[in-house]
Amino acid sequence: MIAVLGAGVMGTGIATLAVGHGLAVTLVDIDADKLAAAKDAVRHQLRGAKLMGRMPRSGPTGELTCTTSLADVAGATSVIEAVTELPELKAKVLAEVSALVEPGTLILTNTSAIPVDELASSTVRPEDVAGAHFMNPPYLIRMVEVIRGPRTGDAAMDAARSLLDSLDHDHVTVGDGPGFVINRILQRTINEAARIVEEGLASPAEVDALFEGCLGHRTGPLATADLIGLDNVADSLRVLRDRTGDAGYAPCELLLAKVRDGDFGRKTGRGFYEHGGQS
Ligand SMILES: NC(=O)c1ccc[n+]([C@@H]2O[C@H](COP(=O)([O-])OP(=O)(O)OC[C@H]3O[C@@H](n4cnc5c(N)ncnc54)[C@H](O)[C@@H]3O)[C@@H](O)[C@H]2O)c1
């Protein structure tokens, strides 16, 4: 059984990926409503991923157990943490989970921007902790940015790679630091794109059309931000600003206003774009 902590956008998607590959998953959240919604979401995502040929169509589906009790993860063979991008919250959850599981149990954090070693510091065994930055949606995007912290052990790295292999995912391993590779670049790009809209230089659709048409990006930065969740983008930017001291990462006023208004993107139906009927 693998444990997935957090039943939001990413935790639910990671649970879909794992059960689709026959692994039993215990999904933990403090919010019972999120867990109830996650059950349906996993079923729906699994069906879609199979139809798209992105998940094995035959073979057993792993059992999904949803719980609000962290103690239920005690027997896990590996843990993937995907709770809200708040450093103190993640540190607390990781400290608790590392005290519950057997020594040598792989603990992966799906943090967007918090250095792995900072999070590992809160755990009982930092050598068991590595980063696995899954992309959204994790059951469709096969590449994972794996982060090796300065104290991550060889056994944890081997376990991380073999878990990702068993999920039929590719991986590139990078060094530790705020935002790693992808979000050190992407979050700044999103912030700058939002600032351009704030300054009235271009609309979200115009910014994205330029990235797509001129640079060949499949999705522009503001549509990507809506997919990620603007609340998560703002949290990640704060993490980056606080850890780099670089004011360019300070979330711009337009982004903050959207978060204040509850316009988080796809998950609430509105962000830089309207997403009618999507939740
Ligand atoms: N959204 C993306 O595109 C994306 C991509 C890669 C990585 N991430 C990272 O993945 C993590 C989760 O992001 P998300 O977008 O799924 O956020 P989300 O807000 O959709 O979900 C977070 C979940 O964590 C739960 N939670 C909070 N405290 C908890 C606790 N103590 N125990 C268990 N659950 C708890 C919340 O109830 C919520 O359901 C963050 O670190 C984020 O930076 C997000």
The ligand as a MOL file (V3000), in Angstrom:
LIG
                    3D

  0  0  0     0  0            999 V3000
M  V30 BEGIN CTAB
M  V30 COUNTS 44 48 0 0 0
M  V30 BEGIN ATOM
M  V30 1 N -1.7230 22.0140 -8.7300 0
M  V30 2 C -0.6480 21.7070 -9.4470 0
M  V30 3 O -0.6420 21.8470 -10.6620 0
M  V30 4 C 0.5820 21.1830 -8.7520 0
M  V30 5 C 1.5710 20.5850 -9.5400 0
M  V30 6 C 2.7040 20.0340 -8.9160 0
M  V30 7 C 2.8330 20.1190 -7.5450 0
M  V30 8 N 1.8470 20.7190 -6.7890 0 CHG=1
M  V30 9 C 2.0230 20.7180 -5.3310 0
M  V30 10 O 1.2300 19.6500 -4.8200 0
M  V30 11 C 0.7680 20.0000 -3.4940 0
M  V30 12 C -0.7550 19.9420 -3.4600 0
M  V30 13 O -1.2450 20.8810 -4.3900 0
M  V30 14 P -2.7470 20.8380 -4.9190 0
M  V30 15 O -2.7950 21.6720 -6.1300 0
M  V30 16 O -3.2190 19.4360 -4.9340 0 CHG=-1
M  V30 17 O -3.4710 21.6240 -3.7280 0
M  V30 18 P -5.0030 21.5270 -3.2660 0
M  V30 19 O -5.2760 22.7830 -2.5370 0
M  V30 20 O -5.8750 21.1400 -4.4130 0
M  V30 21 O -4.9980 20.2810 -2.2450 0
M  V30 22 C -4.3190 20.2830 -1.0200 0
M  V30 23 C -5.0350 19.3340 -0.0920 0
M  V30 24 O -4.2600 19.1780 1.1050 0
M  V30 25 C -5.1990 18.9670 2.1490 0
M  V30 26 N -4.5780 19.1440 3.4600 0
M  V30 27 C -4.2890 20.2840 4.1270 0
M  V30 28 N -3.7380 20.0000 5.3210 0
M  V30 29 C -3.6560 18.6340 5.4120 0
M  V30 30 C -3.1970 17.7300 6.3910 0
M  V30 31 N -2.6810 18.1720 7.5420 0
M  V30 32 N -3.2920 16.4050 6.1520 0
M  V30 33 C -3.8250 15.9390 4.9940 0
M  V30 34 N -4.2960 16.7580 4.0270 0
M  V30 35 C -4.2030 18.0970 4.2260 0
M  V30 36 C -6.2910 19.9950 1.8450 0
M  V30 37 O -7.4910 19.7110 2.5460 0
M  V30 38 C -6.4220 19.8340 0.3350 0
M  V30 39 O -7.4030 18.8660 -0.0060 0
M  V30 40 C 1.3270 21.3750 -3.1950 0
M  V30 41 O 2.5500 21.2470 -2.5430 0
M  V30 42 C 1.5380 21.9530 -4.5940 0
M  V30 43 O 2.4930 22.9840 -4.5800 0
M  V30 44 C 0.7300 21.2420 -7.3780 0
M  V30 END ATOM
M  V30 BEGIN BOND
M  V30 1 1 1 2
M  V30 2 2 2 3
M  V30 3 1 2 4
M  V30 4 1 4 5
M  V30 5 2 4 44
M  V30 6 2 5 6
M  V30 7 1 6 7
M  V30 8 2 7 8
M  V30 9 1 8 9
M  V30 10 1 8 44
M  V30 11 1 9 10
M  V30 12 1 9 42
M  V30 13 1 10 11
M  V30 14 1 11 12
M  V30 15 1 11 40
M  V30 16 1 12 13
M  V30 17 1 13 14
M  V30 18 2 14 15
M  V30 19 1 14 16
M  V30 20 1 14 17
M  V30 21 1 17 18
M  V30 22 2 18 19
M  V30 23 1 18 20
M  V30 24 1 18 21
M  V30 25 1 21 22
M  V30 26 1 22 23
M  V30 27 1 23 24
M  V30 28 1 23 38
M  V30 29 1 24 25
M  V30 30 1 25 26
M  V30 31 1 25 36
M  V30 32 1 26 27
M  V30 33 1 26 35
M  V30 34 2 27 28
M  V30 35 1 28 29
M  V30 36 1 29 30
M  V30 37 2 29 35
M  V30 38 1 30 31
M  V30 39 2 30 32
M  V30 40 1 32 33
M  V30 41 2 33 34
M  V30 42 1 34 35
M  V30 43 1 36 37
M  V30 44 1 36 38
M  V30 45 1 38 39
M  V30 46 1 40 41
M  V30 47 1 40 42
M  V30 48 1 42 43
M  V30 END BOND
M  V30 END CTAB
M  END
